[in-house]
Amino acid sequence: MADDHTHVQEFFGARAADWDARFPDDGPAYAAAVAELGLRPGDAVLDAGCGTGRALPPLRSAVGPRGTVIGADLTPAMLDAALRAGRGSSGQLLLADVTRLPLRTESLDAVFAAGLIAHLPQPEMNLRELARVVRPGGKLALFHPIGRAALAARQGRQITEGDLRAEPNLRPLLAGSGWRMTSYVDEDARFLALAVRRD
């Protein structure tokens, strides 16, 4: 997410209408990642950068009818696509910048973030904002339905040493922003880093 957000909104806005059709087989990976987040009935969870809302149904299933599910995204067209896909019934959709969330401090139990970290303009500060809205001991899932190498190949590029999602880079980045990494998986079929908010 660029500070003026124009580039991100243009990029995702132009792709929103057919986003799900381009990646039709991602559903099981989203459900599996949500399951590993370890949500409980009644929990409050944010899908940060929710896009078309593919994580919202499994998040709703995990927290149950008394839980709270919020999907926040910067791009109106993505939220419109989520509504058209019927995912608005799984959570509250919020047009918001995840780097400055309109949420109370320590109001959530967890944050799920699919494909978000590469779009954060100031990753340490922005991850600190996600930590702000989560209670101590709350959880963070940084997810992508394919791993770093597979994603780089899809995009026609090479993985660089500076990739924020590489474990040697991500672990200290999380530690510097109020999180402690608890697990890390980077394989062709998925990328998933889990972290806990420190006290």
Residue, then its C-alpha position, 0 to 999 in steps of 0.5 A: m500500500a503506497d502512502d497515497h494508495t492510488h497505485v494499490q487501488e488502481f492495481f486491485g481495482a482493475r482486477a477485482a471483477d475476475w480475481d476469484a476466477r483467476f484463482p479458483d482453487d485457493g479456497p481449501a488453502y484459506a480454510a486450512a490457514v484459518a484453522e491453524l490460527g486457532l480461533r475460538p467461538g466468540d472471538a473477534v478477528l480482522d481480515a486485513g486487506c480482505g480483498t474479495g473476502r475469501a477468508l471471511p466464510p472460514l473465519r465466520s465458521a471458526v468464531g461462530p455466530r457470536g464472534t465478530v468478523i471484520g473484513a477491511d480493504l482499501t479498494p472499493a471494487m474488491l469489497d464490491a466483489a466480496l458482496r457480489a460473491g455473497r461474503g458480506s453475510s460472513g462479516q462486516l466489510l469495512l473500507a479502511d486503510v489497514t495502516r491506520l485502522p478505525l478500531r479500538t486498541e486491543s479490541l480483537d483476538a486475531v488478525f488474518a492477512a493474506g498477501l498483505i505484507a508485500h503491499l505495506p509501505q512501512p512494514e514494521m510500523n504497519l505491523r505495529e498497527l495490527a498489533r495495536v488492535v489485538r489483545p496481548g496474546g492475540k494472534l496474527a496469520l500472514f498467509h499466501p495460498i502459494g509459497r514464495a518460490a511459486l509466487a515468484a515463478r508466477q510473476g516471472r521474477q526471482i526471490t531476492e535476499g531482501d524478501l520480507r517473507a523470508e524467515p530471516n527477515l520476517r522473524p526480526l521484523l515481527a519482533g520489532s513490531g510487537w509480535r513473536m513468530t511461533s511457526y513458519v511454513d514456506e512451501d509450494a502449496r502455501f506460505l503461512a507465518l503465525a505470530v503472537r502479540r507480545d505483552 
